[in-house]
C-alpha cells in the first residue's frame, strides 16, 4: 500500500482516525472509496464509530447517501431472492446462497455497507438441468449467446453461464461447486451441502461459517486477479471477527477444514493479508498452522509483491502500470490454477483471436 492510499487503509483499520483527516485527505479517501465500491462501508464504519457529527458536512452527506444506496441494494436483493424462491417452488432441491447474497440474507456483519447486485446460488450438480429449466420459465436467460462461452461454462467451469432476467436485468450465477472442476484443487461440494445451515425460514441455506470464510478466501486468492479484492479482504476480516467471537470452535475447525477442502493455500494467503493489512485478531496457533502452507512458483515467492500492487486501490485517474501488470500476471496465475496446460493454451488462444477480431471490427 503506497503512502497516497494509506489514509484510506487507516480509515478501514481504525475509523476513529477519520475525524482528524484534512480536506485534501478526505477527497482522496472518498475517491478511493467510490472507485472500490467501498463508500457505503466507510459510511457504516463511521456510523459504528459514532463520529459522523465530527466530519465535514459534505463528507457526512456523501457517506449517508452511500449507506442508503447499500440498504436499497439489500432490499432489491431480498425481493430478487423471493422471485428465485418462487421459481423453484415445489422442488426439494437444496439452495445454498453464496457470497454477498448469503451475507445479506443472514444479516451478517459482512453485509453492512456492501453493495450486492447479483445472486450466487449453489445447487447439486445433478439438479442443474431442472434449476435452469425452471429459471428460464420465470424469465432468466443466458447473459451471452456466444457458443464458445456456453461450452466453456458447461464443460469446464463450476457454474452455469450467467443468467440475466429479461425484464429486471438482474444477474444470477448458478454454481454446482465453488471452484472449477478442471482446477488444481477440488473441494468436495457434498461436504459443503452436508455442513450448510438454514437461513431462518427463508427457504435458503448458507455455508457453515468456516466454509463461508474459506470460499471467500478461495474466490480471492485461487480464482481471481485480485482486482477489487480489497472489498473481499474486508469481508474476510469482518467474518473472522464475527465468527471468531460468536461461533464456538470456529478457530479450531478452520485449518482442519481447509485441509479437508484442499484450500490450505487460500487459508494461508487470506490470513496473511487480513492480519498484515487490517490487523485482524487471529490466534497465534491458527496463524502458525496457516503459515506452514506455502506454494512455489508465481503462487509463492512472487505472490507478495503482486498482491500488494493488485490489492492496493488506485489513487490517480487511471490504472497504474504496476497495478495493471500485477493484475495481468495474477490473471494468468488464476487461469493456471483453473485449467490444465493444454486446455489453458487452447482457451487463451481462442480468447486472443476473438479479441483481435473485435479490434478489427
N, C-alpha and C positions, 0 to 999 in steps of 0.2 A: 504494500500500500504506500503510494507516494505521499509526500507532505501535503500536496494540494487536496487530496481526498481524506486526509487524516481527521479533520473536524467531523466529517460525516460518520466515519467509523467510531469516533469518540461519542457521537450522539447515539449510536446504537448501543455501545457498551454502557455508557452512563448518561442517560437522558438529562439528568440534573445539570450537566455541563452546558446544555443548550441555552440556559438563561443568561450565560455570560458571553455568548457569541456577539461579535461585532457585525454590523450590517453587511459588510463585504463577505464575511464568513457565512452569514445566513443565506446570501444569494447563492453561494457555492453549494451549501448543504441542500437547499431546495432544488437546485438544478440537478444535482446528482440523484436526489430522491425521486424526482419526476422521471429521469432517464431510466432508473432502475425499477420503476413502478412501486417504490417503497414509501412514497409520500404519505399514504394513509397509515402505514405502520409507524412512521415517525410521529404522526399525529396521535396515535394510540399510546406510544411511549411517553409523549408529552403529557397526555391526559392522566396516565397512570402515575407519573412523577408529580403531578399536581403543580406544574409550573406554567400553565397556559397564560395566567394573568401577568406573568413576568416577561412575556415575549412581546416583540413589536406587534402592533395591532394587525398590520398586513400579513405578517407571518402566521399569527394565530388564526386569522380568517382563512388563509390558504390551507392550513392543516385541518381546520374544522371541516372545510369543504371536502378535503380528501377523505376524511373519516366517513362523511356522509355518502360519498361515492362508493366506498367499500361496503358500507351497510346496504346500499342499493344493490350492489352486485350479489350480496348474500341473499337478499330477498328474491332476486331473479333466479339465482341458483336453486333456492328452495322450491320455487314454483316449477322449475325445469325438472327437478328430481321427482316431483309429483306427476309430471307428464310421462316420464320414463316408467315410473311405477305403474301407471295406468296402462301403458303399452304392454307391459309384461305381466299384467294381472292374470290370474288363473293358472300360472305356471308355478312349479316348485323349484325353479332354478335359483340357486343362491346368488345374491347380488351384493358384491363387496365393493364399496366405494374406495377410491384411491386418492392420494394426494389432497389437493385443495378441497375437493368435494367432501372428502371424509372429515377434514378439519372443521369445515363449516357445519356439516350435518351433526357432528358430535360435539360442537361448540367447544373445541379445544383452543388453548391459548394461541396456537399457531394460526388460527383463523382470524385473529384480531388484526384489523388493518390489512388483510390480504385480499388483493384483487383476484377473484376467481371467476373466470369466464366459462371455460369448458368443463366437461364432466368426464372423469376417468372411471370406468366400471370394469371390475374383474368378474368373469363368469367361467365355469368349466369349459374346457376346450370342446367337449362333446356337445355342448349346448350352443355353440356359436351360430350354427345354421338357423336354429329356431329363434334365437335372440335377434339376429339380423333380419329375419323374415318379419317378425312382429314389429320391429322398429321401423322398417320400411313401410309397413302398412299405416303407421302413425306419422309418416312424413319425413323420416330421416333418410337421407340419400348420401351416397359416396361423395366426398368432397372433390375428388379428382376423377375424371373419366379416362385417364391415361391407362392403357392396358398394362404397360410395364409396371407402373406404380401399384396397380391392383395385384399383380402377381408377386411383386416384392413383399407386400404386406402379408398376403395369404400364405405364401410358401416359406418365408424366411423370418418374419417378424413375430413379435409377441402380442400382436393386436390385429384387428380388422383394419382395413383402410378407414381413415377418419370419416365420420358421418356428420352431415350438417343438415339441420332441419330446414326444409324448403320454404317455410314461412317465417320462422323466427331467426334463422341464421345461426342458431346455437350449435356448438360442435361437441360431439360425443365420441370418445375413444373407448372401444370395447376390447379389453385385454383378456387373454386366456392364461397368461403368466406375467411375470414382472420384468423379465429380460429376454432378449431374442433366443430362441432355441438353438440357433446356429452359433451362439457366442461361446466364449471361453468358460463361462460358469453357467450352471443350470439350476437355479433354485427350484425345488420341487413345489409346484403350485398346490399339490394335495396337502402339504404341511401348512401352507398359508390358509387354506379353507378350513382345515381342522381347528386351527387356533383362533380363527376370526370370531368376532363378537357382534351381537346385535346392537344396532343404534336405536335404543328405545323401542318404540312401536312403529318406526318409520318404514319397516319392510326391507331395510338395507342393513348390511353388516359393514364392519370395518376390520382392518387387520389388527392383530394383537399389538400392544404398544411397541415391543421390541421389533416386530416385523414391520410396522409402520415406519419406525425410525430407519431401519435398515433399507427399506425400499426407497426412502428419500435419499439416503446415502448412495445407494446403487444408481439411482437415476442421475445423481450429480456427478459421481466420480467413476462410474463404469460406462455410462451410456450417453454422455453429453460432452460438449466442448467447453463447458463451464460458463458460456455466455449467459448473463442473467443469473449466474449461480449464487450471487450474494443473497438473493431472496431465499433460495433453498438452504443456504448456510444458516440464515437466521431461523428458518423453520426448524432445522436440526437443533439449534441452540435452545429454542423455546420448548421443543418436545423433550429434550434431555432434562431441562429444569423442571418441567411439569411431571413427566413420568417418574423421574428420579425421586420426586417428593411425594407422589401420590400412589404409585404402583409398588407394593411390597415385592421385593425380589427382582425388580427391574434390572438393577446394575449387575446382579449375579447371573441373570439369564442372558444378558446382551451378547457377550463374547461367545459363549457356547452356541447360542442361536445363530450367530454369524458363521460359525464353523459348519453348523448343520446345513445352512442355506448356501454355503460356498461364497459368502460375502465378507470374508475377512479383510480383503483389500479395501473395499469401501468403508468398512468399520475403521480401519487404520487411518485413512485419509480424512474421514469425516471428524473423528475425534481430534486429529492433529490440527485441523483448521478451525474447528469451533473453539477449542481451548486456546490456540495461538492468536486467533483474530478477535474472538468475542469473550474471552475469559470465562468460558463455560465451566462451571464447577463439576469436574468428573473425578471420581475416586481414583487414587493413585494406582490401585490394583488393576482397575479396568484399563487405565492408560498403559500400564506395563504389558498387559495382555495384548492390546492392540498394536503397540509399538514393535512387538516381535514379528509382526507380519509385514514384510516388505517385498515388493516385486522388483524385478530387474528392468533393464532397458528404459524406454521412454516412460514407463509407468513407475519407475523408481527414482533414480538419481536426478532425472530431468523434471520430475513432477513438481517439485517445489518452485523453481523459477517460473515454470509455465503457469502454474496455478496462481502465483502471486500476480502475474500480469493479467491473466484471464478473469480472475475474480474481482480485481480492483475496478471500481467504477470509473468510467471515462469522465474527465473534467472538461475537456475542450469541446469545440463544436462537432468535430468528427472523431472517428476511431483512430487511436494512436497506432503507429506502425508496430510497436512492440506488442500491444494488446491484440491487434489483428493477427500477427504472426503466431502468437501463443495459442489463440483460439483455432487457427488453422491446423497447427500441429496436434492440438488436443482433439480436433475433429477427426483427424487421421487415426489417432490413438483409439478413440471411441469405436471407429469402424473396424480397426484391427482386432479389438476385443469382441466385436459384434459378429464377425464373419471369419471363416477360414480363408487362407490366402487366395485360393483360386476363385472363390465366389466374390471376394472383395475386389480383386482385379477386374473381374467381369462387370461388377456393379459400378465401380468408379469410372471405368472406360465408357460404359453406357451413359453415365451422367455427364461425362466430359463432352461426348459427342452431342448430346442433347443441348447442353449449354452453348456449344459452338453454333449449332443450328439456330438457336434463339437469337444469338448476337447478329447473325447474318440477316435475319428477317426484320 
